[in-house]
Amino acid sequence: MKETLALVLSEVLNTPVTAETLRGDADLITEWGLNSLDMMQFILKAENAFKITIDIERFDLNNFKDLSQLQAFLHTCLAEVNP
């Protein structure tokens, strides 16, 4: 999962990002510099990469604050798609 997220982040930022450079506590907004448009692109690309849809009622920006929270949220989403 971390490798896929690194690839998605790399595409959004148009800069090389590897799984090794992503720390679990890395803040995607302040440390990686995602602005609101970048964040929307990141979410859409993550949905496509993991073949999930994030329901707007469940959307919480806190789930996207850092890599650890994002991974936990995506694991929950994936579990619902592939029980």
Secondary structure, 3 states (H helix, E strand, C coil): CHHHHHHHHHHHHCCCCCHHHCCCCCECCCCCCCCHHHHHHHHHHHHHHHCCCCCHHHCCHHHHCEHHHHHHHHHHHHHHHCC
